[in-house]
Amino acid sequence: MNIRDSLLAALIAFNVVATGTTESAATEAKDQITILYDAFGTNDAMTKDWGFSALVEVAGKRILFDTGNDPDIFAANVKARGVNLSDLDFVVLSHRHSDHMAGLSYVLSVNPTVKIYAPKEGFGIYGSSLPSGFFRKDEALPPEMRYYGGKPPAVMKFGSAWANANFELIDQTTEIAPGITLISLISDAPGTRELKELSLAVNTAEGVVLLVGCSHPGIERIVEAATGINPRIHLIAGGFHLVMAP
């Protein structure tokens, strides 16, 4: 089966399977995806808004994938679904766009030490670091005209929008737990060129369960990368960024 056929089959599987799992009560299944933030849905207790968040419960792990567009709406939706964010195993932020990460402030208010995986980017919003050798040095200049008075640190650290948050930044596809992989790709599309994005791939007995944020690098490329883990794709959920597609 080629990548396009695999994608079509997985999309069909999502339409059939996810409708039940995302709207089901937590007691009905141990392995499930619970949508917490979206512009779609039939649950009147949930506020619809542009953005995305999902709780993934699989292989004994509780994973929060993205945190929505508005902290107050996210908090209300979490409470409406009766979801406890204090015992998460970790959080994944797919990319730096605010409609996928703005609710992180609420997550940190109830779980301030939770590990957060996010894309590694130079001078990024999640924090970063660089060796001070990246800038030119001229010893002929007086100290007051030189960075750090001519005595820069060996490694320059840049702050995050969330002080003291427990970030682990990812810049390549990485297995973060047995059978759980973060696929790291970079968009080459106009408007989002060089945007880094993480997708969550869980290798199950039925095949890969793939959760995507916005698919800026292209859903076909993400699926192709996932087939490197397991050629069988069982389920794809999340944002495909195909809003203009026929």
NORTA-V925351 format. One record per helix or strand of 3 or more residues. SS is the DSSP state (hx for helix, st for strand). FROM is the first residue (numbers start at 1). TO is the last residue. Records with the same first field share a line. If there is no record, write none. Layout:
SS = FROM-TO + FROM-TO
//
This chain:
hx = 3-23 + 26-28 + 71-80 + 98-100 + 104-110 + 132-134 + 143-145 + 147-150 + 219-227
st = 32-37 + 53-58 + 61-65 + 90-93 + 115-119 + 128-131 + 155-158 + 166-170 + 174-177 + 180-186 + 196-204 + 207-212 + 233-238
//
